[in-house]
Amino acid sequence: MTEHSGRTNSIWMATGTVPRLSKLHMNEQGHVCVVGAGIAGLTTAYLLGRAGKSVIVLDDGPISSGETERTTAHLSTALDNHYVDLTRWHGEKGARLAAESHATAIDVIEQIVRGESIDCDFERLNGYLFVPPGESSDMLDRELAVAHRIGVRDIHMVARAPITSFDTGRALCFPYQAQFHPIKYVAAIVKAIVRDGGHIYTDTHVDHVEGGGSARVTTQNGFTVRADAVVVATNTPVNDLVAIHTKQAAYRTFVIGAPVPTGSIPKGLYWDTSDPYHYVRLNRSPSSEADLLLVGGEDHKTGQANDADDRYAALETWARARFPMITTIDFRWSGQIMESVDGLAYIGHNPMDKPNVFIATGDSGNGMTHGTIAGILLSDLVQGRANAWSTLYEPSRKTIGALNNFVNEAVNMAAQYVDWVTPGDVKEESAIPPDCGAVIRRGMTKVAVYCDREGRLYERSAVCPHLEGIVTWNDSEKTWDCPCHGSRFDRFGKVVAGPAITDLSPVEEPSVH
């Protein structure tokens, strides 16, 4: 693999900043408490604030420190699960509403950008879907026919995508797609929420959500927020033990960023149909002398592989074969996708909860538009307004057509519990290299051991506190990842992503050597 800068941060982290905000330092009360300060939570808070509601937003990290800062920010109606599949799972009406809702989400982002005068590089452009070399393009014909049948008539076939360095063959053109800089956008949304009277608190870990007449959100630092309604928008719900987590699976997806000569690649969104698939766009480079080509894909289930270098190398090989003007790889990072069993997000009332607790999850690879749809839909539901999309995105839905997907995911999750009886990664702590981790069997249990750069060892239980899967080491991100439902913990066992809401437990005799 070509030498790169060594950065594991995204381009957005390098070229955008968000306001620094304080921790929750007192009890609060408002109309709505939003847990999660990514695009879904902040869009919900923004729209509710515009409607005159008092909103309190809580996040356990900085603004957009979760998956919003790791997106490649495609704003698209070409969904990761194609209309052929969506029609089979949701019927023609459901597929049509899915297309309509994602198109509306792009329109709403554009309206907010204009209304708030946000400088976030928003622009409209075409998107192109094509098949890998040597494969039949018949699926494009089927997708086009279904799209037209459900009323998405602006999609059309072209002889090739406008990439001069590589002949894609026939491609579907999706007009009027868009892209933007997500961190610049979110930073402006934050300022608008505060302007409208909202309160946003960061570095504030929520440890309990309770709905009812006066909903209550308690935090790790002892303070409480009371509200008429609670929205949990934490990528995957941290207030739900089982119901949603059996209907979606967590995947890691990988991205590289490479400078290319300005104008050498026509601007557009590009996707292939490989499995795993690839997605491509251009971004303004920090240097005015080049564009930045962002290439993503090579997904795997969270916690079920530890080969990020191979994934990045595969991305680079794929990209160089199509874009020979690439010289260096300056950025690389990974993100987490929650893939629902039927291709659409779960947005609405949290199943088996009080009526005033709502969730947004299951981004299914279209996080920026699904997050914006969540803001639109949840702001309506919180205010008791009807919304034509509510049934489509209802979290308690049972999609009969996607039953095979549900069963396959359930079997995969169950298989991960075999790790309880397997040997450890290594037999002795001394075999763990510096700045690495490994799971060690100790009697009847397993211990997650991290060795720092100086050789000190840090031990935590390897049992995920969510539903007791055994975590695995992610050497690229330096995290412990649960292969069952996607919870993630830093090298010392502190929870960084749900559904787990607590840290990995200390071992019976915690030791730091």
C-alpha positions in Angstrom: 0.0 0.0 0.0 1.3 3.5 -0.8 2.6 5.5 2.1 0.0 7.9 3.5 0.0 10.7 6.0 -0.9 8.3 8.8 -4.1 10.2 9.6 -7.0 8.1 10.7 -9.3 11.2 10.9 -11.7 12.2 8.2 -11.3 15.2 5.9 -14.2 16.9 7.8 -12.3 16.8 11.0 -9.3 18.4 9.3 -11.2 21.2 7.5 -14.2 22.0 9.7 -14.8 23.1 13.3 -17.8 23.2 15.6 -18.5 25.4 18.6 -17.1 24.2 21.9 -19.9 23.7 24.4 -20.0 22.9 28.1 -21.2 19.9 30.1 -24.6 19.8 31.7 -24.0 21.5 35.1 -27.5 21.7 36.5 -31.0 20.1 36.2 -32.9 21.3 33.2 -36.4 21.3 31.9 -37.9 21.9 28.4 -40.4 20.7 25.9 -38.1 18.2 24.3 -34.8 16.5 25.3 -32.7 15.2 22.3 -30.0 12.7 23.1 -27.4 12.7 20.4 -25.8 15.7 18.6 -25.3 14.2 15.1 -27.3 15.3 12.1 -30.5 13.4 13.2 -30.6 14.9 16.7 -29.5 18.4 15.6 -32.0 18.6 12.7 -34.8 17.5 15.0 -33.7 20.1 17.6 -33.4 22.8 14.9 -36.9 22.2 13.4 -38.5 22.1 16.9 -36.7 25.3 17.9 -38.0 26.9 14.7 -41.5 25.8 15.8 -41.1 27.6 19.1 -40.3 24.6 21.3 -37.7 24.7 24.1 -35.1 22.1 23.3 -32.3 20.6 25.3 -29.6 18.5 23.4 -27.2 16.1 25.2 -24.2 14.3 23.8 -21.5 12.3 25.5 -18.8 13.7 23.2 -18.2 16.9 21.2 -20.7 18.0 18.6 -20.9 15.5 15.7 -18.1 13.4 17.2 -20.0 10.2 16.2 -20.8 9.0 12.7 -21.7 12.5 11.3 -18.0 13.4 11.2 -17.2 10.1 9.4 -19.7 10.3 6.6 -18.7 11.0 3.0 -21.8 13.1 2.8 -23.6 11.9 -0.3 -27.1 13.4 -0.4 -28.9 11.0 -2.7 -32.1 9.4 -3.7 -30.1 6.5 -5.1 -30.4 4.4 -1.9 -28.0 1.7 -0.9 -30.8 -0.8 -1.2 -32.1 -0.3 -4.7 -35.7 0.3 -5.6 -36.1 -3.2 -6.9 -35.5 -4.5 -3.3 -37.4 -1.6 -1.6 -40.5 -2.4 -3.8 -40.3 -6.1 -2.9 -40.0 -5.2 0.8 -42.3 -2.2 1.1 -44.5 -2.3 -2.0 -44.6 0.3 -4.7 -46.2 2.9 -2.5 -43.5 2.4 0.2 -40.7 2.6 -2.4 -42.3 5.8 -3.8 -42.5 7.3 -0.3 -38.9 6.4 0.3 -37.8 8.2 -2.9 -40.0 11.1 -2.0 -38.7 11.4 1.6 -35.0 11.3 0.6 -35.6 13.9 -2.2 -37.4 16.1 0.4 -34.5 15.7 2.8 -32.1 17.1 0.2 -34.5 20.0 -0.5 -34.8 20.7 3.2 -31.0 20.8 3.6 -30.8 23.2 0.7 -33.5 25.4 2.2 -31.7 25.5 5.6 -28.4 26.3 3.9 -30.0 29.2 2.0 -32.2 30.4 4.9 -29.4 30.4 7.4 -26.7 31.5 4.9 -24.5 28.5 5.6 -21.2 28.3 3.8 -20.9 24.5 3.7 -20.0 23.8 0.0 -23.5 22.6 -0.8 -24.0 21.9 -4.5 -26.3 20.0 -6.7 -24.9 17.4 -9.1 -25.7 14.2 -10.9 -25.2 10.7 -9.4 -24.2 7.6 -11.5 -24.8 3.9 -10.7 -22.8 1.3 -12.7 -21.9 -2.3 -12.5 -18.4 -3.8 -12.1 -16.4 -4.6 -15.2 -17.5 -7.8 -17.0 -20.9 -8.0 -15.2 -24.2 -7.8 -17.0 -25.9 -4.4 -16.7 -29.4 -6.0 -16.8 -29.9 -5.1 -13.2 -29.7 -1.4 -14.2 -32.6 -2.0 -16.7 -34.7 -3.6 -13.9 -33.9 -0.8 -11.5 -34.8 1.8 -14.2 -38.1 0.1 -14.9 -39.1 -0.1 -11.2 -38.0 3.5 -10.6 -40.3 4.7 -13.5 -43.1 2.5 -12.3 -43.1 4.0 -8.8 -43.0 7.6 -10.2 -39.3 8.4 -10.1 -39.1 9.4 -13.7 -36.1 11.6 -13.8 -33.7 8.7 -13.6 -32.4 7.7 -17.0 -29.8 5.5 -18.7 -26.6 6.9 -20.1 -23.9 5.2 -22.2 -21.3 5.7 -19.5 -20.7 7.8 -16.4 -18.6 10.9 -17.2 -15.3 9.6 -15.9 -12.8 10.0 -18.7 -10.2 7.8 -17.2 -12.4 4.7 -16.9 -15.3 3.4 -19.0 -18.0 2.4 -16.6 -20.2 1.1 -19.4 -23.9 1.8 -19.2 -24.9 3.7 -16.1 -28.1 5.0 -14.4 -28.1 8.8 -14.0 -29.8 10.2 -10.9 -30.2 14.0 -11.6 -30.3 16.7 -8.9 -28.4 14.9 -6.2 -26.2 16.9 -3.8 -23.2 17.0 -1.5 -22.0 19.3 1.3 -19.5 19.7 4.1 -21.3 18.1 7.0 -19.3 19.7 9.9 -19.7 23.2 8.5 -23.4 22.5 8.1 -23.8 21.1 11.6 -21.8 24.0 13.1 -24.2 26.5 11.7 -27.2 24.4 12.9 -25.8 24.4 16.4 -25.6 28.2 16.4 -29.2 28.5 15.1 -30.5 26.1 17.8 -28.8 28.3 20.5 -30.1 31.5 18.8 -33.6 30.1 19.0 -33.3 29.4 22.7 -32.1 25.8 22.7 -29.5 24.5 25.1 -26.8 22.1 24.0 -24.6 20.2 26.4 -21.6 18.1 25.3 -19.4 15.6 27.2 -22.6 14.6 29.1 -23.2 10.9 29.2 -26.8 9.8 29.5 -27.3 6.7 31.5 -31.1 6.4 31.7 -34.2 7.5 29.7 -37.6 7.2 31.2 -40.8 8.2 29.4 -44.2 9.0 30.8 -46.1 12.0 31.9 -42.9 13.9 32.6 -40.1 12.2 30.8 -36.8 12.1 32.6 -33.3 11.8 31.2 -30.6 11.1 33.9 -26.9 11.7 33.2 -23.7 10.2 34.6 -22.8 13.4 36.4 -26.0 13.3 38.5 -28.1 15.9 36.7 -31.6 15.3 35.3 -33.4 16.7 32.3 -37.2 16.7 32.4 -39.2 17.1 29.2 -42.6 16.5 27.6 -40.8 14.2 25.0 -37.5 12.5 24.5 -35.8 11.8 21.1 -32.9 9.3 21.2 -30.8 9.9 18.1 -27.6 8.1 19.0 -27.0 6.2 15.7 -28.2 3.1 17.5 -30.6 3.4 20.5 -29.0 3.3 23.9 -32.4 3.2 25.6 -33.6 -0.1 24.0 -32.2 -3.5 25.0 -33.5 -5.9 22.3 -36.4 -4.8 20.1 -34.5 -2.7 17.5 -31.2 -4.4 17.8 -32.6 -7.7 16.4 -33.7 -5.8 13.2 -30.4 -4.1 12.3 -26.7 -4.9 12.1 -23.6 -2.8 12.5 -21.0 -2.5 9.7 -17.7 -0.8 9.5 -17.2 1.1 6.2 -13.8 2.4 5.0 -12.8 5.6 3.2 -9.6 7.0 1.6 -9.0 10.6 0.5 -6.6 11.4 -2.3 -5.7 14.7 -3.9 -6.2 14.8 -7.7 -5.6 17.6 -10.2 -8.4 20.1 -10.2 -10.8 19.3 -13.0 -9.3 15.9 -13.8 -12.5 14.1 -12.7 -16.0 15.5 -13.4 -17.9 16.4 -10.3 -20.6 13.8 -9.4 -21.6 11.1 -7.1 -20.5 7.6 -8.3 -21.6 4.2 -7.0 -21.0 0.7 -8.3 -23.0 -2.5 -7.5 -20.1 -4.6 -6.2 -20.6 -6.6 -3.0 -19.3 -4.8 -0.9 -20.0 -1.8 -3.1 -17.9 1.4 -3.6 -18.9 5.0 -3.5 -17.0 8.1 -4.8 -17.3 11.9 -4.7 -15.0 14.9 -5.0 -14.5 17.5 -2.4 -12.7 20.8 -2.3 -9.1 20.2 -1.2 -7.6 22.2 1.7 -5.2 23.2 -1.0 -6.6 25.2 -3.9 -4.4 23.4 -6.3 -6.3 20.1 -6.2 -9.6 18.4 -5.6 -9.9 15.7 -3.0 -11.2 12.3 -4.3 -13.1 10.4 -1.6 -13.5 6.7 -2.2 -15.4 4.4 0.2 -16.6 0.9 0.6 -15.1 -2.6 1.5 -17.5 -2.9 4.4 -17.5 -5.7 7.0 -19.7 -6.4 10.0 -18.5 -4.6 13.1 -16.3 -6.8 15.3 -16.1 -9.6 12.8 -12.9 -8.7 11.1 -9.6 -7.0 12.1 -8.1 -6.3 8.7 -8.5 -2.6 8.1 -5.1 -2.3 6.3 -6.3 -4.8 3.8 -9.6 -3.0 3.3 -7.8 0.3 2.8 -5.4 -1.4 0.4 -8.3 -2.9 -1.6 -9.9 0.6 -1.8 -6.7 2.1 -3.1 -6.3 -0.7 -5.7 -9.9 -0.2 -6.9 -9.4 3.6 -7.0 -6.1 3.6 -8.8 -7.4 1.3 -11.5 -10.1 3.9 -12.3 -8.4 7.2 -11.4 -4.7 6.9 -12.4 -4.1 10.6 -11.6 -4.0 9.6 -7.8 -0.5 10.1 -6.3 -0.8 10.0 -2.5 -3.4 8.8 -0.1 -3.7 11.7 2.4 -6.7 10.6 4.5 -8.2 7.4 5.6 -10.9 6.6 8.1 -13.8 4.3 8.9 -17.3 4.8 10.1 -20.2 2.7 11.4 -23.4 2.0 9.4 -26.5 0.5 11.0 -28.1 -1.6 8.3 -31.7 -2.4 8.8 -33.2 -5.7 7.5 -35.5 -3.9 5.0 -33.3 -1.0 3.8 -34.9 1.9 5.6 -34.4 3.7 8.8 -36.4 3.2 12.0 -37.8 6.6 12.9 -40.7 7.2 15.4 -42.0 5.9 18.7 -39.6 3.5 20.5 -41.2 0.1 20.6 -42.5 -1.1 24.0 -41.8 2.3 25.5 -44.0 5.2 26.7 -45.6 7.2 23.9 -43.4 10.2 24.3 -40.1 8.4 23.7 -38.9 8.5 20.1 -35.8 7.0 18.3 -34.0 7.5 15.0 -31.7 4.7 13.8 -30.9 2.3 10.9 -29.3 4.8 8.6 -28.6 2.0 6.1 -25.8 3.8 4.4 -27.8 7.0 3.7 -27.1 8.7 7.0 -27.3 12.3 5.9 -30.7 12.0 4.3 -32.1 9.5 6.8 -30.9 11.9 9.6 -32.7 14.8 7.9 -35.8 12.7 7.4 -35.7 11.9 11.1 -35.6 15.6 11.9 -38.6 16.3 9.7 -40.6 13.3 10.9 -39.8 13.4 14.6 -40.5 17.2 14.8 -44.0 16.4 13.4 -44.6 13.4 15.7 -43.5 15.3 18.8 -46.0 18.1 17.9 -48.8 15.6 17.2 -48.9 16.4 13.5 -49.6 13.8 10.8 -46.8 12.8 8.5 -47.2 10.7 5.3 -43.9 8.9 6.0 -44.7 7.8 9.6 -45.9 4.2 8.7 -43.0 3.6 6.3 -40.4 4.4 9.0 -42.3 3.1 12.0 -39.8 1.3 14.3 -42.1 -1.5 15.3 -42.9 -2.5 11.7 -42.6 -6.1 10.6 -41.6 -6.4 6.9 -42.7 -9.8 5.8 -40.7 -9.6 2.5 -37.5 -9.1 4.5 -38.0 -12.1 6.7 -35.0 -14.0 5.2 -32.8 -11.0 6.0 -34.1 -11.0 9.6 -33.4 -14.7 10.0 -29.9 -14.4 8.5 -29.0 -11.6 10.8 -30.3 -13.4 13.8 -28.3 -16.5 12.9 -25.2 -14.4 12.5 -25.7 -12.6 15.8 -26.3 -16.0 17.6 -23.1 -17.4 16.1 -21.0 -14.7 17.8 -21.8 -16.1 21.2 -19.6 -19.1 20.4 -16.7 -16.8 21.4 -17.6 -17.6 25.0 -16.1 -21.1 24.6 -13.2 -20.5 22.2 -9.6 -19.9 23.2 -8.3 -16.4 23.6 -6.4 -14.5 20.9 -3.1 -15.2 22.7 -2.2 -17.4 25.7 -0.2 -14.8 27.7 -0.3 -11.0 28.1 3.4 -10.9 27.2 2.4 -11.9 23.6 0.5 -8.6 23.1 2.6 -6.0 21.1 2.7 -2.4 22.4 -0.3 -0.3 21.5 -2.4 -3.4 20.8 -5.1 -5.4 22.5 -6.1 -9.0 22.7 -8.7 -11.1 24.4 -7.3 -13.7 26.9 -9.1 -16.6 28.4 -8.9 -16.6 32.1 -10.7 -19.6 33.6 -14.4 -19.5 32.6 -14.3 -15.9 31.4 -12.5 -13.7 29.0 -10.5 -10.5 29.6 -9.8 -7.7 27.2 -6.2 -6.7 27.7 -4.6 -3.5 26.2 -0.8 -3.0 26.2 0.2 0.6 25.9 3.3 2.0 24.2 5.3 1.6 27.4 4.2 -2.0 28.0 1.7 -1.3 30.7 -1.3 -3.6 30.7 -4.9 -2.5 31.2 -7.5 -5.2 31.9 -11.3 -5.1 31.5 -14.0 -7.7 31.1 -14.3 -8.8 27.5 -18.1 -9.2 28.0 -20.1 -6.4 26.3 -22.5 -5.0 28.9 -25.3 -4.8 26.4 -26.2 -8.5 25.7 -23.0 -10.2 26.8 -21.2 -10.7 23.5 -17.4 -11.1 23.6 -15.7 -8.0 22.3 -12.8 -8.1 19.7 -9.9 -5.8 19.2 -10.0 -3.3 16.3 -6.3 -2.4 15.7 -7.1 0.4 13.2 -9.4 2.3 15.6 -7.8 1.0 18.8 -11.2 0.0 20.1 -13.0 -3.0 21.5 -15.9 -3.8 19.2 -18.8 -6.1 19.9 -19.6 -8.5 17.0 -23.2 -9.0 18.2 -24.8 -5.6 18.0 -22.0 -3.2 17.3 -21.2 -1.6 20.7 -17.7 -0.1 20.8 -15.3 0.8 23.6 -12.0 2.7 23.7 -8.8 0.9 24.5 -9.4 1.3 28.2 -12.9 0.0 28.1 -14.9 3.3 28.1 -18.0 3.1 25.9 -17.8 5.1 22.8 -20.8 3.8 20.8 -24.1 2.0 21.7 -26.2 0.1 22.2 -24.1 -0.4 25.3 -24.6 2.5 27.7 -21.9 1.5 30.3 -18.2 0.8 30.1 -16.6 -2.7 30.0 -16.6 -3.9 33.6 -13.4 -4.2 35.7 -12.1 -7.7 36.1 -12.3 -9.2 39.6 -8.8 -8.0 40.4 -8.2 -5.1 38.0 -4.6 -4.5 37.4 -2.3 -2.0 35.8 1.2 -3.4 35.6 
